[in-house]
Amino acid sequence: MSVKDPRVKAPIFPLYSFVLSFLVLGALTTGQMLILQNYLDFQNVSRGYVVSVLIYWVLVAAAFTLLTRYQFIRRYHKPMEEFAAATRKVARGDFSVYVSPRHLKDKMDYLDAICIDFNVMVEELGSIETLKTDFFSNVSHEIKTPLSVIQNYAQALKNEKLTPEQRAGYIDTILDSSSRLSGLITNILKLNKLEKQNLPQISESYDLCAQLCECALGFEELWMSKNIEFIADIEDRAVIEADASLVELIWNNLLSNAIKFTEPGGTVILQQSSTDTEVIVSITDTGCGMSEETMKYIFDKFYQGDTSHSTEGNGLGLALVLRILQLIGGSITVASIPSDKTSFTVRLPVRPAAAAEY
């Protein structure tokens, strides 16, 4: 199958290539004759001999041009035709394209390196396209679910036979779904700004321990209602330089998840320590735990390993946490035992130098 691009109009070797080859060879011969002029008798050279020499060099120039053209087509033109065909497929949205390098690793040239890098690029583009498709699919699902609940219960409120208790329950359900939808949209917007680095950071010195206490107390009613034992082991004071509003999102998401996945009567432990260069915070819960496979994807957007709690979140919390930590130069690790416990450990630099390097 021909892979010639109809947009390419230039010939592989135009006429001037042959003319240039002839002139160069003729110039070299003339130079040689000038060097040997003291040993040759040009006066007695017949015109027929001169014509024969010219014809000879025309044939040599033609042979040289054809040989060069053959080598060029075999080594570069054909591979570049195939490469151009592959790029056209990618431009049309086909990310299954693969261009095979022409040489083994020990004999690679720059064209082989280009092919390898192209294959990596196409693979990444395919992954991004898949993630984008999954993202829109998940967003559509997450938005449609609360909207359906709101619509159904709003329709049910038209029933005049409802008791006051039923009406109040329907209204609470609508409010809960509205709050969930609002939270989803807010998180999507925040994540979008964080990924584009359009969310301005305001670094300031503040007491991280005080922030942890405030965030934990914000969930007091929730853990009390589930009869969860909340244990806090933190220092009196630990000052860091960071955007307090962004870091607060980290603790709110991690604490919310810990309490959400801990069954009534369980335990949530908040621990904090610090060194000269970093602050270490771990949040451990005695919830359902996670398998090794689940832990590979927990920071992906919309991924929810435990679907039994899927109505309580939208799968964006940990994606937000990871992106924030990447921006401010922090890190997060997770350790978990299925049906036993899960522990998230966050490390934050005391000063934002690491964030600047990132």
N, C-alpha and C positions, 0 to 999 in steps of 0.2 A: 504494500500500500504506500502510495506516495505521500510524503510529509512536507512537500514543498509549500512554502507560504506564498500565496498569490501577491502579497504586498511587496515581496522582494523582487525588484526589477533589475538590479545591477548584475552583470555577468560575472561568473567566477573569476575568469581571466580575460579582461578586455584586450583589444588589439594593441593598445599602447604597451602592454606587458611584453608582447612579442617584440615590438619595435625597440623597447628599452633593452631587452636582452641582446638583440642584434647589435645595437649601438655600443653596449658595454663590451661585448666580445670583439667587435670591430676595433674599438679603442685599445683593447688589450693587445690585439694583433698588430696594430699600427705602432704601438709603443715598442713591441718586440722588434719590428722591422727597423725602427729608428735606432735601436740599440745595435742591431746587426748591420747597419747601412755601410760600414767600412769594409764588410766582408762579402757583401752581396752586390751584384751588378744589376741595378734596377733599369738601366738603359736598354738592356737586351731582353727584358721580360715582355713576352707577347701579350697582346690585348686579350686573347683567348684565355691565357693563364689567369689574368686578373679577374675575368668574368667567372672562371671556374672557382677561384678562391671566394668570390662574393657569394656564389651559389652554395658553396660548401658551408660558409658561415651562416647563410640563411637557414640551411637545413639544420645546422647545429643549434642555432637559436630556437628554431621550431621544436626540435627534439627536447632541448632544455626546458622550454616553456611547457610542453606537454607533460614532461616528467614531473616538473614542479607542480603543475596543475593536478596531476594524478595523486601525488603525495599530499597535497593540500586537501583535496576532496576526501581522500581516504582517512586522513588523520584528524582533520578539523571540520571540513564542510558538512560531511554526513553526520558526525556527532552533534554539530550545532543545529542541523535541521531537526534531528530527533529531540534535542533539547528545546528548540523553539516550539515544536509540536506539543511537548509536555507542558511548557509554560502557558500555551493557549488553552489546554485542558484545565489547568489550574485556574486561569482567569475566568473560565466558564463555570467554576464551582466544583470541578472534579478533583477531589483530594486523595484519590486512590492511585495517583500517578507515581511511578518509580522509574528513575533513570539509572541504568546500570553503569558503574565505572568501567572503563575499557581495559584497565591494567590492574595487576595485583598490587598489594600494598607496598611492596619493595620497589615497584617501578612506576609509582603514581606520578602524574604530571598535574599541572594546574587545572586542566579540564576535568580530570578525575576528582580533584578537590572540590571544584564547583558543583559537580554532580552529587557528591556526598552531602555538601552543605544544602543543596537544593532539596534533596530527599528529606533531610532533617526539617527544613523550613516547611515543606508540604505536610509533613506529619504533624508539626505544631499547628499549622493552619487548620488541619482537619480536626485536631483536638479542640481548638478554639471554636470552630464552627459547631461541633457537637455540644460543647458547653453552652454556647449561645442558644442553640435549639432547646437544650434541656432547661436552660434558664427561663426562656419565654414560656415553655410548657409548664414548668413549675409555678411561675408567677401567675399564669392564667388559672391554674388549678387553685392556688392559694387564695386568689382574689375571688374566684367564682364560688368557693365554698361558703365564706361568710356572707357574700351577697345573696346567695340562695337562702341562707338561714334568715337574713333580714327580710327578704321578700316574702318568704313563707309565713313568718310570724307576724309581719305587718298585715298580710292578707287575713290571717287568723284573727287579728284584733278587730276586724270588722264585724265579727260575730257578736251580736248583742246579747247572746245567752251566756257569755263568759262570766264567771264569778270574779269578784275583785281580786281574789288570790291568783286565779289563772291569768288575768290581765296583767297583774304585776309581774308574774313569772315570765310572760311573753315579752314584756318591756325590758326586763333584766337580760333576757336572752338576746334581744336586739342590741342592747347597749354593749353586752360582752362581745358580740360579733363585730359591732362597729369599732370597738376599741382594738380588737384583734386586727381588723382591716387597716385601721389607722397606724398601728404599730408596724404592720408589714410594709406599708408604703414608706413610713419614716425610715425603717431599716434599709429598704432598697435605695432610697435617696442618699442616706449616709454612706452606704457601701459604695455606691456609684461615685460619690465625691471623694471618698478615701482612695479608691482605685485610680482615679484620675488626679489625685493629689490636689483637688480643688478646695478641700476643707482646710481653712487656715488654722495653723497651730499657734497657740499662745503659750509659750513656755514660761513657767513661773515656779518659784520655790514654794513648796507647801508641804504640810505634814501628811504623809501617806497613811500613817496609823490612824489619824483622826478621820481621814476619808474612808478607810476600811470600816471604822466603827459606825459612821453615818450610813454607809451602804448596808451594813448588816442590820442595823436597827430599822431600816426601811422595809425589811422582810420579816420583822418580828411577829407581826400579826399572822403572817402566813405560816411560819414554823410553829407558832403556838397553836394554831388551828389544827395542825397535823400532829401535834404532840411530839414534835421533833426536838431532841436535845441538841442545842447549839453550843459549841465549845469554841471559845476564841483564845488564842495564845499569841499575843502580839506585843511588840515593844511599846514603851511609853511614847516614843517619838522617833520618826525616821523621815528626814527631809530629802526630797528629790526635786529635780527641775524637769518639769514636763507639762503638758497640757492637761490640767486637772479634769476638764470636762470629758476628754477622750479616755483618760485612764478610768474615770468613773464608769464608763460603759463596759469596761473589762470586768470590773467587780460585780456590777449589776447582772451581767449575763451569766457569769460563772456561778454566782450565788443563787440566781434564779433557777439555773439548771440543777444545781445540787439539791435544792429544796424540792423541786418538781419531781426528780427521780428517786427521792428518798421516801420510802413507805412510812406511814404513820408509826410512831414509836422508834424511828431510826435516829441516826446521829449525823450531824454536819459539823466538820471541824475546820476552823479558819486559823491558819498558822502564818506567822510573819517573822522573818529575821533579816539581818542586813550585814553587809561587809563594807569596806571602804569604797568599793566601786559599784555595788549593786544591792538591790533589795529583792528578797525572795519571798514570795507569797504562795502558799498552797491551800487549796480548798478541797477537802475530802468528804465524800458522802458514802453512806452505807446503803446505796441504792441497788439497782439491778445490775450494775457493772457492764462491761463491754467486751466483746471478743476482739481478737487481734485483727480480724477482717474489718470490723466496724471502726476500729481506731484509725484505720487507713483513710477513712473518708469523712470523719466527723467535722473537719474544717472546710469541707466542700459546701457550697451554697445549696440550701434546701435539703441537705441530707439529714435524715432522722433515723438513727439506728433503732430506737425503741418506738415503734409506731403506736403503742398503746397510749403514749403521751402526745401524739401528733397534733391533737386539737388544742394543746396548751402553748404551742409555739409555731414558728414558721421555718425553722432550720437555717436562719441567717445569723443567729447570735454568735456562734463560734467563728463563722467566717468574718464577722465584724471584729471579733477579738483578735484573730490572727493578723488581719490587715492593720489594725491599730498598732499592734506590737511591732510589726515590720516597719512602720513609719517612725516609731519613736526609738527603735533600736533594741527592743526587748525580745523575749523568746517565751515560748510556752511548750511544755511537755505534758504528756498524759500517761498515767499508769492505771491499769484496771484489772480486776479479777471478776469474771462473770458471776452474777448472783451474789456478789459480796461487797465490793466497794470500787470507787473511782476517785482518783486524785489528779487534779490539774495543778501544775507548778509553773508560776510566772516569774520571770527574772527581768527586772527593770534596772537600767543604768541609773546611777545617782545623778549623773549629768548627761545631757543629750548629745554628747560627742558621737556616740555610736549611731545615733539617728542621722547625723549629718553625713557620716560615711555611707550609710545605706542609700 
